[in-house]
Amino acid sequence: MHEYTSSDSLRKHMLAVEAAMRAYARHYGEDEERWGLAGLMHDFDYERYPNAAHSATEEHPAEGVRVLRGLGYPEDVLGAILGHAGYTGVARETPIAKALFAVDELTGLITATALVKPSRSVHDVESKSVRKKMKDKAFARGVSREDVQLGAAELGVELDDHIRFVIEAMRGAAEELGLAGSTAAGGAPGRDGTGDAV
């Protein structure tokens, strides 16, 4: 991931997706390491091969999957990575593939919602605020609202429950994601209002 990706925001996006995938793996009794790996690596090739043309076979994610296959990554992880980009035409038939698609765009929307909070903290994000931001087409315009809704439907979960679940997963990784804010969880014990240790 670090070899291919220099963008801090893209690295944090992949870490957010990893956190959500690990949470869903625990929820469904699946292999947390495997699901986390799919989340962590799903966009590792995006910076080098951005694929503006949305080619199914060239650039992101096809090029990345070729690299990962050469490194011996499991086929279910590779299939999930291919399936997270709708333009590849790869069906999302496995739970890991459905989960990756479901959390990918949503983590971006949750991150954007956290960053406009005064605290810049995911601890201050609630499902209703994310739903409200979804209606604002100018907000985080790169996030596909249709994919967020389709992802929840394919996963078989209610959208509000899905949003709450992913927010909670991201809260568990808030420091790593740069979303702990200045007053984590409304003023975490042992910290003053600036977020500095006291």
ChimeraX commands (.cxc) that place a marker at each C-alpha (Angstrom):
marker #1 position 0.00,0.00,0.00 radius 0.5
marker #1 position 2.73,2.48,0.97 radius 0.5
marker #1 position 4.85,1.56,-2.05 radius 0.5
marker #1 position 2.05,2.49,-4.47 radius 0.5
marker #1 position 0.24,5.23,-2.54 radius 0.5
marker #1 position 1.77,8.49,-1.38 radius 0.5
marker #1 position -1.50,10.37,-0.78 radius 0.5
marker #1 position -2.27,10.56,2.94 radius 0.5
marker #1 position -6.00,10.94,2.29 radius 0.5
marker #1 position -6.08,7.84,0.06 radius 0.5
marker #1 position -4.13,5.84,2.64 radius 0.5
marker #1 position -6.60,6.92,5.31 radius 0.5
marker #1 position -9.51,5.94,3.05 radius 0.5
marker #1 position -8.05,2.45,2.69 radius 0.5
marker #1 position -7.56,2.23,6.45 radius 0.5
marker #1 position -11.19,3.31,6.98 radius 0.5
marker #1 position -12.42,0.63,4.59 radius 0.5
marker #1 position -10.19,-1.90,6.36 radius 0.5
marker #1 position -11.72,-0.96,9.73 radius 0.5
marker #1 position -15.25,-1.34,8.37 radius 0.5
marker #1 position -14.41,-4.66,6.70 radius 0.5
marker #1 position -12.89,-6.04,9.89 radius 0.5
marker #1 position -16.01,-5.02,11.81 radius 0.5
marker #1 position -18.30,-6.72,9.30 radius 0.5
marker #1 position -16.11,-9.85,9.33 radius 0.5
marker #1 position -16.51,-10.06,13.12 radius 0.5
marker #1 position -20.24,-9.41,12.75 radius 0.5
marker #1 position -20.69,-12.23,10.24 radius 0.5
marker #1 position -18.20,-14.63,11.85 radius 0.5
marker #1 position -15.82,-14.42,8.88 radius 0.5
marker #1 position -12.03,-14.24,8.66 radius 0.5
marker #1 position -11.17,-10.77,9.96 radius 0.5
marker #1 position -7.64,-10.75,8.54 radius 0.5
marker #1 position -8.83,-11.72,5.06 radius 0.5
marker #1 position -11.67,-9.19,5.01 radius 0.5
marker #1 position -9.39,-6.51,6.43 radius 0.5
marker #1 position -6.85,-7.25,3.72 radius 0.5
marker #1 position -9.48,-6.73,1.00 radius 0.5
marker #1 position -10.40,-3.39,2.55 radius 0.5
marker #1 position -6.83,-2.26,3.02 radius 0.5
marker #1 position -5.67,-3.13,-0.50 radius 0.5
marker #1 position -8.77,-2.35,-2.58 radius 0.5
marker #1 position -7.48,1.03,-3.84 radius 0.5
marker #1 position -3.71,0.58,-3.52 radius 0.5
marker #1 position -3.24,1.00,-7.31 radius 0.5
marker #1 position -5.62,3.95,-7.70 radius 0.5
marker #1 position -2.97,6.67,-7.53 radius 0.5
marker #1 position -0.77,5.07,-10.22 radius 0.5
marker #1 position -3.62,3.80,-12.40 radius 0.5
marker #1 position -6.63,6.09,-11.81 radius 0.5
marker #1 position -8.71,4.76,-14.73 radius 0.5
marker #1 position -10.65,7.84,-15.78 radius 0.5
marker #1 position -11.93,5.86,-18.77 radius 0.5
marker #1 position -13.42,3.19,-16.48 radius 0.5
marker #1 position -11.80,0.36,-18.40 radius 0.5
marker #1 position -12.79,-3.07,-17.12 radius 0.5
marker #1 position -9.39,-4.56,-17.94 radius 0.5
marker #1 position -6.83,-1.75,-17.69 radius 0.5
marker #1 position -5.70,0.42,-14.79 radius 0.5
marker #1 position -7.56,0.45,-11.42 radius 0.5
marker #1 position -8.58,-2.07,-10.10 radius 0.5
marker #1 position -7.59,-4.58,-12.79 radius 0.5
marker #1 position -3.90,-3.63,-12.73 radius 0.5
marker #1 position -3.79,-3.85,-8.95 radius 0.5
marker #1 position -5.44,-7.26,-8.99 radius 0.5
marker #1 position -2.79,-8.49,-11.44 radius 0.5
marker #1 position -0.06,-7.32,-9.04 radius 0.5
marker #1 position -1.77,-8.89,-6.01 radius 0.5
marker #1 position -2.44,-12.16,-7.86 radius 0.5
marker #1 position 1.28,-12.33,-8.64 radius 0.5
marker #1 position 1.93,-11.96,-4.92 radius 0.5
marker #1 position -0.38,-14.88,-4.12 radius 0.5
marker #1 position -3.39,-13.02,-2.72 radius 0.5
marker #1 position -6.52,-15.21,-2.30 radius 0.5
marker #1 position -9.00,-15.24,-5.20 radius 0.5
marker #1 position -11.97,-14.22,-3.03 radius 0.5
marker #1 position -10.09,-11.08,-1.99 radius 0.5
marker #1 position -9.19,-10.36,-5.63 radius 0.5
marker #1 position -12.78,-10.91,-6.74 radius 0.5
marker #1 position -14.01,-8.50,-4.08 radius 0.5
marker #1 position -11.49,-5.87,-5.18 radius 0.5
marker #1 position -12.57,-6.23,-8.82 radius 0.5
marker #1 position -16.25,-6.14,-7.84 radius 0.5
marker #1 position -15.98,-2.92,-5.82 radius 0.5
marker #1 position -15.71,-1.01,-9.12 radius 0.5
marker #1 position -19.03,-1.43,-10.91 radius 0.5
marker #1 position -17.48,-0.80,-14.33 radius 0.5
marker #1 position -15.46,-4.04,-14.18 radius 0.5
marker #1 position -18.62,-6.08,-14.70 radius 0.5
marker #1 position -17.51,-8.51,-11.97 radius 0.5
marker #1 position -20.55,-9.68,-10.01 radius 0.5
marker #1 position -20.50,-9.28,-6.25 radius 0.5
marker #1 position -21.64,-12.76,-5.23 radius 0.5
marker #1 position -19.66,-13.43,-2.04 radius 0.5
marker #1 position -20.20,-11.83,1.36 radius 0.5
marker #1 position -16.71,-10.29,1.24 radius 0.5
marker #1 position -17.42,-8.69,-2.15 radius 0.5
marker #1 position -20.79,-7.34,-1.04 radius 0.5
marker #1 position -19.31,-5.90,2.14 radius 0.5
marker #1 position -16.41,-4.20,0.35 radius 0.5
marker #1 position -18.73,-2.51,-2.12 radius 0.5
marker #1 position -21.10,-1.52,0.69 radius 0.5
marker #1 position -18.49,0.19,2.86 radius 0.5
marker #1 position -16.24,1.78,0.22 radius 0.5
marker #1 position -18.20,4.90,-0.73 radius 0.5
marker #1 position -19.85,5.14,2.69 radius 0.5
marker #1 position -16.52,5.53,4.51 radius 0.5
marker #1 position -15.78,8.49,2.26 radius 0.5
marker #1 position -19.09,10.12,3.10 radius 0.5
marker #1 position -18.58,9.54,6.83 radius 0.5
marker #1 position -15.05,10.96,6.65 radius 0.5
marker #1 position -16.28,14.07,4.83 radius 0.5
marker #1 position -19.07,14.50,7.40 radius 0.5
marker #1 position -16.56,14.23,10.26 radius 0.5
marker #1 position -14.23,16.77,8.69 radius 0.5
marker #1 position -16.89,19.49,8.56 radius 0.5
marker #1 position -17.70,19.06,12.25 radius 0.5
marker #1 position -16.08,21.68,14.51 radius 0.5
marker #1 position -14.24,18.86,16.29 radius 0.5
marker #1 position -13.23,17.14,13.00 radius 0.5
marker #1 position -14.07,13.92,14.83 radius 0.5
marker #1 position -15.89,10.77,13.75 radius 0.5
marker #1 position -16.98,10.52,17.40 radius 0.5
marker #1 position -19.35,13.43,16.70 radius 0.5
marker #1 position -20.89,11.90,13.56 radius 0.5
marker #1 position -24.33,10.31,13.75 radius 0.5
marker #1 position -26.31,8.41,11.15 radius 0.5
marker #1 position -28.84,11.23,10.76 radius 0.5
marker #1 position -26.11,13.77,9.92 radius 0.5
marker #1 position -24.69,11.43,7.27 radius 0.5
marker #1 position -28.19,10.94,5.80 radius 0.5
marker #1 position -28.66,14.71,5.73 radius 0.5
marker #1 position -25.33,15.18,3.93 radius 0.5
marker #1 position -26.31,12.49,1.42 radius 0.5
marker #1 position -29.16,14.73,0.25 radius 0.5
marker #1 position -26.80,17.64,-0.40 radius 0.5
marker #1 position -25.50,16.90,-3.91 radius 0.5
marker #1 position -22.74,19.53,-3.58 radius 0.5
marker #1 position -21.32,17.87,-0.44 radius 0.5
marker #1 position -18.61,15.26,-1.11 radius 0.5
marker #1 position -19.75,15.18,-4.71 radius 0.5
marker #1 position -17.27,12.42,-5.55 radius 0.5
marker #1 position -19.21,9.99,-3.36 radius 0.5
marker #1 position -21.83,7.99,-5.25 radius 0.5
marker #1 position -25.05,8.09,-3.24 radius 0.5
marker #1 position -26.44,5.38,-5.50 radius 0.5
marker #1 position -23.55,3.06,-4.61 radius 0.5
marker #1 position -24.07,3.74,-0.89 radius 0.5
marker #1 position -27.73,2.76,-1.18 radius 0.5
marker #1 position -27.08,-0.19,-3.52 radius 0.5
marker #1 position -24.33,-1.46,-1.24 radius 0.5
marker #1 position -26.60,-1.60,1.79 radius 0.5
marker #1 position -29.31,-3.30,-0.28 radius 0.5
marker #1 position -26.90,-5.92,-1.65 radius 0.5
marker #1 position -25.60,-6.58,1.84 radius 0.5
marker #1 position -29.18,-6.98,3.04 radius 0.5
marker #1 position -29.05,-4.32,5.75 radius 0.5
marker #1 position -31.11,-1.21,6.43 radius 0.5
marker #1 position -29.25,1.91,5.33 radius 0.5
marker #1 position -29.44,3.64,8.73 radius 0.5
marker #1 position -28.20,0.51,10.50 radius 0.5
marker #1 position -25.39,0.19,7.95 radius 0.5
marker #1 position -24.33,3.82,8.42 radius 0.5
marker #1 position -24.34,3.42,12.22 radius 0.5
marker #1 position -22.32,0.21,11.97 radius 0.5
marker #1 position -19.64,1.76,9.74 radius 0.5
marker #1 position -19.44,4.91,11.89 radius 0.5
marker #1 position -18.83,2.70,14.94 radius 0.5
marker #1 position -16.14,0.75,13.07 radius 0.5
marker #1 position -14.41,3.98,12.07 radius 0.5
marker #1 position -14.58,5.28,15.64 radius 0.5
marker #1 position -12.48,2.30,16.66 radius 0.5
marker #1 position -9.74,3.46,14.28 radius 0.5
marker #1 position -10.27,7.21,14.71 radius 0.5
marker #1 position -6.67,8.02,15.68 radius 0.5
marker #1 position -5.23,6.13,12.71 radius 0.5
marker #1 position -7.75,7.78,10.37 radius 0.5
marker #1 position -6.97,11.28,11.62 radius 0.5
marker #1 position -10.58,11.58,12.77 radius 0.5
marker #1 position -10.18,11.58,16.55 radius 0.5
marker #1 position -10.57,15.34,16.43 radius 0.5
marker #1 position -9.63,17.85,19.04 radius 0.5
marker #1 position -12.13,16.50,21.58 radius 0.5
marker #1 position -12.39,12.78,20.90 radius 0.5
marker #1 position -15.72,11.48,22.10 radius 0.5
marker #1 position -16.62,14.90,23.45 radius 0.5
marker #1 position -13.52,15.36,25.54 radius 0.5
marker #1 position -11.74,12.11,26.20 radius 0.5
marker #1 position -10.41,11.63,29.73 radius 0.5
marker #1 position -6.81,12.71,30.09 radius 0.5
marker #1 position -7.04,15.34,27.37 radius 0.5
marker #1 position -7.80,19.00,27.44 radius 0.5
marker #1 position -9.93,20.85,24.93 radius 0.5
marker #1 position -7.09,21.02,22.40 radius 0.5
marker #1 position -6.66,17.28,22.26 radius 0.5
marker #1 position -3.30,17.49,24.03 radius 0.5
marker #1 position -2.49,15.09,26.80 radius 0.5
marker #1 position -2.80,16.69,30.23 radius 0.5
marker link #1:1,2 radius 0.2
marker link #1:2,3 radius 0.2
marker link #1:3,4 radius 0.2
marker link #1:4,5 radius 0.2
marker link #1:5,6 radius 0.2
marker link #1:6,7 radius 0.2
marker link #1:7,8 radius 0.2
marker link #1:8,9 radius 0.2
marker link #1:9,10 radius 0.2
marker link #1:10,11 radius 0.2
marker link #1:11,12 radius 0.2
marker link #1:12,13 radius 0.2
marker link #1:13,14 radius 0.2
marker link #1:14,15 radius 0.2
marker link #1:15,16 radius 0.2
marker link #1:16,17 radius 0.2
marker link #1:17,18 radius 0.2
marker link #1:18,19 radius 0.2
marker link #1:19,20 radius 0.2
marker link #1:20,21 radius 0.2
marker link #1:21,22 radius 0.2
marker link #1:22,23 radius 0.2
marker link #1:23,24 radius 0.2
marker link #1:24,25 radius 0.2
marker link #1:25,26 radius 0.2
marker link #1:26,27 radius 0.2
marker link #1:27,28 radius 0.2
marker link #1:28,29 radius 0.2
marker link #1:29,30 radius 0.2
marker link #1:30,31 radius 0.2
marker link #1:31,32 radius 0.2
marker link #1:32,33 radius 0.2
marker link #1:33,34 radius 0.2
marker link #1:34,35 radius 0.2
marker link #1:35,36 radius 0.2
marker link #1:36,37 radius 0.2
marker link #1:37,38 radius 0.2
marker link #1:38,39 radius 0.2
marker link #1:39,40 radius 0.2
marker link #1:40,41 radius 0.2
marker link #1:41,42 radius 0.2
marker link #1:42,43 radius 0.2
marker link #1:43,44 radius 0.2
marker link #1:44,45 radius 0.2
marker link #1:45,46 radius 0.2
marker link #1:46,47 radius 0.2
marker link #1:47,48 radius 0.2
marker link #1:48,49 radius 0.2
marker link #1:49,50 radius 0.2
marker link #1:50,51 radius 0.2
marker link #1:51,52 radius 0.2
marker link #1:52,53 radius 0.2
marker link #1:53,54 radius 0.2
marker link #1:54,55 radius 0.2
marker link #1:55,56 radius 0.2
marker link #1:56,57 radius 0.2
marker link #1:57,58 radius 0.2
marker link #1:58,59 radius 0.2
marker link #1:59,60 radius 0.2
marker link #1:60,61 radius 0.2
marker link #1:61,62 radius 0.2
marker link #1:62,63 radius 0.2
marker link #1:63,64 radius 0.2
marker link #1:64,65 radius 0.2
marker link #1:65,66 radius 0.2
marker link #1:66,67 radius 0.2
marker link #1:67,68 radius 0.2
marker link #1:68,69 radius 0.2
marker link #1:69,70 radius 0.2
marker link #1:70,71 radius 0.2
marker link #1:71,72 radius 0.2
marker link #1:72,73 radius 0.2
marker link #1:73,74 radius 0.2
marker link #1:74,75 radius 0.2
marker link #1:75,76 radius 0.2
marker link #1:76,77 radius 0.2
marker link #1:77,78 radius 0.2
marker link #1:78,79 radius 0.2
marker link #1:79,80 radius 0.2
marker link #1:80,81 radius 0.2
marker link #1:81,82 radius 0.2
marker link #1:82,83 radius 0.2
marker link #1:83,84 radius 0.2
marker link #1:84,85 radius 0.2
marker link #1:85,86 radius 0.2
marker link #1:86,87 radius 0.2
marker link #1:87,88 radius 0.2
marker link #1:88,89 radius 0.2
marker link #1:89,90 radius 0.2
marker link #1:90,91 radius 0.2
marker link #1:91,92 radius 0.2
marker link #1:92,93 radius 0.2
marker link #1:93,94 radius 0.2
marker link #1:94,95 radius 0.2
marker link #1:95,96 radius 0.2
marker link #1:96,97 radius 0.2
marker link #1:97,98 radius 0.2
marker link #1:98,99 radius 0.2
marker link #1:99,100 radius 0.2
marker link #1:100,101 radius 0.2
marker link #1:101,102 radius 0.2
marker link #1:102,103 radius 0.2
marker link #1:103,104 radius 0.2
marker link #1:104,105 radius 0.2
marker link #1:105,106 radius 0.2
marker link #1:106,107 radius 0.2
marker link #1:107,108 radius 0.2
marker link #1:108,109 radius 0.2
marker link #1:109,110 radius 0.2
marker link #1:110,111 radius 0.2
marker link #1:111,112 radius 0.2
marker link #1:112,113 radius 0.2
marker link #1:113,114 radius 0.2
marker link #1:114,115 radius 0.2
marker link #1:115,116 radius 0.2
marker link #1:116,117 radius 0.2
marker link #1:117,118 radius 0.2
marker link #1:118,119 radius 0.2
marker link #1:119,120 radius 0.2
marker link #1:120,121 radius 0.2
marker link #1:121,122 radius 0.2
marker link #1:122,123 radius 0.2
marker link #1:123,124 radius 0.2
marker link #1:124,125 radius 0.2
marker link #1:125,126 radius 0.2
marker link #1:126,127 radius 0.2
marker link #1:127,128 radius 0.2
marker link #1:128,129 radius 0.2
marker link #1:129,130 radius 0.2
marker link #1:130,131 radius 0.2
marker link #1:131,132 radius 0.2
marker link #1:132,133 radius 0.2
marker link #1:133,134 radius 0.2
marker link #1:134,135 radius 0.2
marker link #1:135,136 radius 0.2
marker link #1:136,137 radius 0.2
marker link #1:137,138 radius 0.2
marker link #1:138,139 radius 0.2
marker link #1:139,140 radius 0.2
marker link #1:140,141 radius 0.2
marker link #1:141,142 radius 0.2
marker link #1:142,143 radius 0.2
marker link #1:143,144 radius 0.2
marker link #1:144,145 radius 0.2
marker link #1:145,146 radius 0.2
marker link #1:146,147 radius 0.2
marker link #1:147,148 radius 0.2
marker link #1:148,149 radius 0.2
marker link #1:149,150 radius 0.2
marker link #1:150,151 radius 0.2
marker link #1:151,152 radius 0.2
marker link #1:152,153 radius 0.2
marker link #1:153,154 radius 0.2
marker link #1:154,155 radius 0.2
marker link #1:155,156 radius 0.2
marker link #1:156,157 radius 0.2
marker link #1:157,158 radius 0.2
marker link #1:158,159 radius 0.2
marker link #1:159,160 radius 0.2
marker link #1:160,161 radius 0.2
marker link #1:161,162 radius 0.2
marker link #1:162,163 radius 0.2
marker link #1:163,164 radius 0.2
marker link #1:164,165 radius 0.2
marker link #1:165,166 radius 0.2
marker link #1:166,167 radius 0.2
marker link #1:167,168 radius 0.2
marker link #1:168,169 radius 0.2
marker link #1:169,170 radius 0.2
marker link #1:170,171 radius 0.2
marker link #1:171,172 radius 0.2
marker link #1:172,173 radius 0.2
marker link #1:173,174 radius 0.2
marker link #1:174,175 radius 0.2
marker link #1:175,176 radius 0.2
marker link #1:176,177 radius 0.2
marker link #1:177,178 radius 0.2
marker link #1:178,179 radius 0.2
marker link #1:179,180 radius 0.2
marker link #1:180,181 radius 0.2
marker link #1:181,182 radius 0.2
marker link #1:182,183 radius 0.2
marker link #1:183,184 radius 0.2
marker link #1:184,185 radius 0.2
marker link #1:185,186 radius 0.2
marker link #1:186,187 radius 0.2
marker link #1:187,188 radius 0.2
marker link #1:188,189 radius 0.2
marker link #1:189,190 radius 0.2
marker link #1:190,191 radius 0.2
marker link #1:191,192 radius 0.2
marker link #1:192,193 radius 0.2
marker link #1:193,194 radius 0.2
marker link #1:194,195 radius 0.2
marker link #1:195,196 radius 0.2
marker link #1:196,197 radius 0.2
marker link #1:197,198 radius 0.2
view
